[in-house]
Amino acid sequence: MPDKKITVLYVDDEENNLFSFKATFRIKYNVLTAISGDEALKLLAEKPVHIIVTDQRMPEMTGVEFLENVLKSYPDPMRILLTGYADMNAVIDAVNKGKIFHYLTKPWNEAELDATIQKAYQKYLEKLEMQDMNDKLAVSNDQLEFMLRQKLLS
């Protein structure tokens, strides 16, 4: 997987921020952008995403509400919340309800956001590896139980 680009979905209701994010990160990452939570959910249904970065303050659906919706159908992508306000309640909600990996303040700092995306991707890979190991362990357990039953029956 090292040769594949990390796919990052950036959600923000301000078009300028979408352009800025894409211009900054399009060479390093496979960047998808959405102007609303609803549009982002449609994108998630079509394409696999590793990292989601979302603004908190958006009309119709806040970043936290969007991340809660994401969790229901797409629990794997790592979630990062951006907030332009010192809104601790939103951050607390994001951690508790949206199960975010990290939150950053707006305007974002390119180096800090890039480092956070990298760390989130490492965590994403660790999570996948853990799932894979758990799956293999479950298969081994099933095989052992089967062998034990065979032994008990003979």
C-alpha positions in Angstrom: 0.0 0.0 0.0 2.9 2.5 0.3 2.8 3.4 -3.4 -0.9 4.3 -3.2 -1.9 7.8 -2.2 -3.8 8.4 1.0 -7.4 9.5 0.1 -8.5 12.5 2.1 -12.0 13.9 2.1 -12.2 17.6 3.0 -15.7 18.9 3.9 -16.3 22.7 4.3 -19.2 24.9 3.3 -16.8 27.7 2.1 -15.7 27.1 -1.4 -12.5 29.1 -1.0 -11.4 26.7 1.8 -12.1 23.7 -0.5 -9.9 25.2 -3.3 -7.2 26.1 -0.8 -7.1 22.6 0.7 -7.0 20.9 -2.7 -4.3 23.3 -4.0 -2.2 22.6 -0.9 -2.5 18.9 -0.7 -3.5 17.5 -4.1 0.1 16.5 -5.1 0.7 14.6 -1.8 -2.8 13.1 -1.3 -5.8 12.0 -3.4 -8.1 14.8 -2.3 -11.8 14.7 -2.5 -13.9 17.8 -1.5 -17.5 18.3 -0.5 -19.3 21.5 0.2 -21.8 19.9 2.7 -22.2 16.9 4.9 -24.8 15.4 2.5 -22.5 15.8 -0.5 -19.7 14.2 1.5 -21.9 11.2 2.5 -22.7 10.6 -1.2 -19.0 10.7 -2.0 -18.3 8.2 0.8 -20.9 5.8 -0.7 -18.9 5.9 -4.0 -15.3 6.0 -3.0 -13.1 4.5 -0.3 -11.7 7.2 2.0 -8.9 6.9 4.6 -9.1 10.3 6.3 -12.0 12.7 6.7 -11.3 16.4 7.6 -14.4 18.4 8.3 -15.2 21.9 9.4 -17.5 22.2 12.4 -19.6 25.2 11.5 -21.7 24.4 8.5 -25.3 25.0 7.7 -27.8 22.1 7.7 -25.3 19.7 9.3 -22.5 20.5 11.7 -19.2 18.7 11.4 -20.0 16.7 14.5 -23.4 15.7 13.1 -21.7 14.7 9.8 -19.1 12.6 11.7 -21.9 10.9 13.7 -23.6 10.0 10.4 -20.3 8.8 9.0 -19.7 6.4 11.9 -23.0 4.6 11.3 -22.0 3.4 7.8 -18.2 4.1 7.5 -16.5 3.5 10.8 -13.0 2.9 9.3 -11.9 6.4 8.1 -10.0 8.5 10.6 -11.8 11.7 11.5 -10.3 15.2 12.0 -12.4 18.2 13.0 -11.6 21.8 12.2 -13.2 24.5 14.2 -12.7 28.3 13.7 -14.2 29.1 17.1 -13.1 28.4 20.6 -16.1 26.1 20.9 -15.2 23.5 23.5 -18.7 22.0 23.5 -18.3 21.2 19.8 -14.9 19.6 20.5 -16.3 17.6 23.4 -19.2 16.4 21.2 -16.8 15.6 18.4 -14.7 13.4 20.7 -17.7 11.7 22.3 -20.2 11.4 19.4 -18.1 11.7 16.3 -15.2 9.7 17.7 -12.6 12.0 16.2 -8.9 11.2 16.0 -7.9 14.9 16.4 -9.2 18.4 16.2 -7.4 21.5 14.9 -8.3 25.2 14.8 -9.0 27.2 11.7 -7.4 28.7 9.9 -5.3 25.5 9.6 -1.6 25.4 9.6 -0.4 23.4 6.6 2.5 21.6 8.4 0.3 20.8 11.4 -2.6 19.5 9.3 -0.2 17.5 7.1 1.4 15.9 10.2 -2.0 15.2 11.7 -3.2 13.5 8.4 0.0 11.4 8.5 -0.5 10.3 12.1 -4.2 9.6 11.4 -3.2 7.4 8.4 -0.7 5.4 10.6 -3.6 4.8 13.1 -5.9 3.8 10.2 -3.3 1.2 9.1 -2.8 0.0 12.6 -6.6 -0.4 13.0 -6.7 -2.4 9.7 -3.9 -4.6 10.8 -5.6 -5.3 14.2 -8.8 -6.2 12.4 -6.9 -8.6 10.1 -5.1 -10.2 13.1 -8.5 -10.6 14.9 -10.0 -12.2 11.8 -7.1 -14.7 11.6 -7.4 -15.4 15.3 -11.1 -16.1 14.9 -10.5 -18.5 12.1 -7.8 -20.3 14.2 -10.2 -20.5 17.1 -12.9 -22.0 14.9 -10.4 -24.6 13.5 -9.2 -25.5 17.0 -12.8 -25.9 18.2 -13.6 -28.1 15.2 -10.5 -30.3 15.9 -11.3 -30.5 19.5 -14.9 -31.6 18.7 -13.6 -34.2 16.3 -11.3 -35.5 18.9 -14.0 -35.7 21.5 -16.3 -37.5 19.1 -13.8 -40.2 18.2 
